[in-house]
Amino acid sequence: MDKHYKSNRLTSGNALFPDEVIVANDGIHFIKRRVLGSDEEIISYGKIASVKLKSGVLFADLTIETTGGSQPIFINGLLKGDAQEIKDAIRAYQK
């Protein structure tokens, strides 16, 4: 079952178009919305090299680095609990 997470609109860069992360069976889906359309990137769990979590008081930033040499995915403004759930789900799927 897919689980959806969105960046909080109160955080920097997310007021109009919050980032979205979907934890699915086939990998992590990262959706970056724009005025005209959106960009979506899907990373399979086997290609994830590391997950970094930087927590603040209410919100957290999550960085997902891959083994394929592509740019890391950076999601800012997630609720701390949501960021931790994403990190835990990635670890569970990788086992």
C-alpha positions as YAML, in Angstrom:
chain: A
units: angstrom
residues:
- id: 1
  name: MET
  ca: [0.00, 0.00, 0.00]
- id: 2
  name: ASP
  ca: [1.37, 3.38, -1.00]
- id: 3
  name: LYS
  ca: [1.84, 6.07, 1.64]
- id: 4
  name: HIS
  ca: [1.82, 9.77, 0.67]
- id: 5
  name: TYR
  ca: [3.70, 12.59, 2.41]
- id: 6
  name: LYS
  ca: [3.77, 16.32, 1.59]
- id: 7
  name: SER
  ca: [6.03, 19.14, 2.65]
- id: 8
  name: ASN
  ca: [4.42, 21.71, 4.89]
- id: 9
  name: ARG
  ca: [3.31, 24.90, 3.16]
- id: 10
  name: LEU
  ca: [4.75, 27.02, 5.98]
- id: 11
  name: THR
  ca: [8.31, 26.05, 5.11]
- id: 12
  name: SER
  ca: [10.68, 27.67, 2.64]
- id: 13
  name: GLY
  ca: [9.94, 26.98, -1.03]
- id: 14
  name: ASN
  ca: [6.75, 25.03, -0.38]
- id: 15
  name: ALA
  ca: [4.11, 27.77, -0.13]
- id: 16
  name: LEU
  ca: [2.56, 27.27, -3.57]
- id: 17
  name: PHE
  ca: [3.83, 23.87, -4.65]
- id: 18
  name: PRO
  ca: [4.75, 21.54, -1.77]
- id: 19
  name: ASP
  ca: [6.99, 18.59, -2.59]
- id: 20
  name: GLU
  ca: [5.40, 15.16, -2.39]
- id: 21
  name: VAL
  ca: [6.96, 11.81, -1.47]
- id: 22
  name: ILE
  ca: [5.24, 8.49, -2.04]
- id: 23
  name: VAL
  ca: [6.57, 5.35, -0.37]
- id: 24
  name: ALA
  ca: [5.49, 2.54, -2.70]
- id: 25
  name: ASN
  ca: [6.35, -1.12, -3.19]
- id: 26
  name: ASP
  ca: [8.53, -0.35, -6.23]
- id: 27
  name: GLY
  ca: [10.48, 2.52, -4.63]
- id: 28
  name: ILE
  ca: [10.37, 6.12, -3.53]
- id: 29
  name: HIS
  ca: [8.45, 8.51, -5.79]
- id: 30
  name: PHE
  ca: [9.48, 12.17, -5.50]
- id: 31
  name: ILE
  ca: [7.17, 14.72, -7.13]
- id: 32
  name: LYS
  ca: [8.20, 18.35, -7.58]
- id: 33
  name: ARG
  ca: [5.27, 20.46, -8.79]
- id: 34
  name: ARG
  ca: [5.64, 23.58, -10.92]
- id: 35
  name: VAL
  ca: [3.31, 26.18, -12.43]
- id: 36
  name: LEU
  ca: [3.09, 24.21, -15.65]
- id: 37
  name: GLY
  ca: [3.38, 20.54, -14.84]
- id: 38
  name: SER
  ca: [5.60, 18.57, -12.50]
- id: 39
  name: ASP
  ca: [8.77, 16.48, -12.33]
- id: 40
  name: GLU
  ca: [8.62, 12.95, -10.93]
- id: 41
  name: GLU
  ca: [11.55, 10.75, -10.04]
- id: 42
  name: ILE
  ca: [11.27, 7.14, -8.92]
- id: 43
  name: ILE
  ca: [14.14, 5.53, -7.04]
- id: 44
  name: SER
  ca: [14.09, 1.80, -6.40]
- id: 45
  name: TYR
  ca: [15.08, 0.75, -2.91]
- id: 46
  name: GLY
  ca: [18.10, -1.15, -4.19]
- id: 47
  name: LYS
  ca: [19.55, 2.07, -5.67]
- id: 48
  name: ILE
  ca: [19.35, 4.09, -2.43]
- id: 49
  name: ALA
  ca: [22.82, 4.52, -0.95]
- id: 50
  name: SER
  ca: [22.00, 6.64, 2.08]
- id: 51
  name: VAL
  ca: [19.23, 8.56, 3.80]
- id: 52
  name: LYS
  ca: [20.03, 11.63, 5.89]
- id: 53
  name: LEU
  ca: [17.57, 13.22, 8.28]
- id: 54
  name: LYS
  ca: [18.08, 16.71, 9.68]
- id: 55
  name: SER
  ca: [15.49, 17.58, 12.34]
- id: 56
  name: GLY
  ca: [14.42, 20.93, 13.67]
- id: 57
  name: VAL
  ca: [11.80, 21.78, 16.28]
- id: 58
  name: LEU
  ca: [8.75, 20.93, 14.15]
- id: 59
  name: PHE
  ca: [10.03, 20.08, 10.70]
- id: 60
  name: ALA
  ca: [12.76, 17.93, 9.18]
- id: 61
  name: ASP
  ca: [14.77, 17.82, 5.96]
- id: 62
  name: LEU
  ca: [15.40, 14.51, 4.25]
- id: 63
  name: THR
  ca: [18.18, 13.80, 1.76]
- id: 64
  name: ILE
  ca: [18.18, 10.59, -0.29]
- id: 65
  name: GLU
  ca: [21.40, 9.72, -2.12]
- id: 66
  name: THR
  ca: [21.54, 7.08, -4.83]
- id: 67
  name: THR
  ca: [24.21, 4.72, -6.13]
- id: 68
  name: GLY
  ca: [23.60, 5.66, -9.77]
- id: 69
  name: GLY
  ca: [25.51, 8.93, -9.65]
- id: 70
  name: SER
  ca: [22.42, 11.12, -10.05]
- id: 71
  name: GLN
  ca: [21.82, 14.18, -7.92]
- id: 72
  name: PRO
  ca: [20.56, 13.51, -4.39]
- id: 73
  name: ILE
  ca: [16.90, 14.20, -3.67]
- id: 74
  name: PHE
  ca: [16.33, 16.87, -1.05]
- id: 75
  name: ILE
  ca: [12.92, 17.27, 0.59]
- id: 76
  name: ASN
  ca: [12.56, 20.10, 3.07]
- id: 77
  name: GLY
  ca: [9.68, 20.96, 5.37]
- id: 78
  name: LEU
  ca: [8.41, 17.50, 6.24]
- id: 79
  name: LEU
  ca: [6.87, 16.99, 9.64]
- id: 80
  name: LYS
  ca: [9.42, 15.26, 11.88]
- id: 81
  name: GLY
  ca: [7.26, 12.17, 12.31]
- id: 82
  name: ASP
  ca: [6.66, 11.87, 8.57]
- id: 83
  name: ALA
  ca: [10.38, 12.16, 7.79]
- id: 84
  name: GLN
  ca: [11.17, 9.46, 10.34]
- id: 85
  name: GLU
  ca: [8.45, 7.20, 8.85]
- id: 86
  name: ILE
  ca: [9.95, 7.60, 5.37]
- id: 87
  name: LYS
  ca: [13.43, 6.79, 6.66]
- id: 88
  name: ASP
  ca: [12.14, 3.73, 8.55]
- id: 89
  name: ALA
  ca: [10.17, 2.52, 5.52]
- id: 90
  name: ILE
  ca: [13.26, 2.76, 3.30]
- id: 91
  name: ARG
  ca: [15.28, 0.74, 5.81]
- id: 92
  name: ALA
  ca: [12.51, -1.88, 6.06]
- id: 93
  name: TYR
  ca: [12.23, -2.29, 2.27]
- id: 94
  name: GLN
  ca: [16.02, -2.59, 1.95]
- id: 95
  name: LYS
  ca: [16.16, -5.55, 4.35]
...
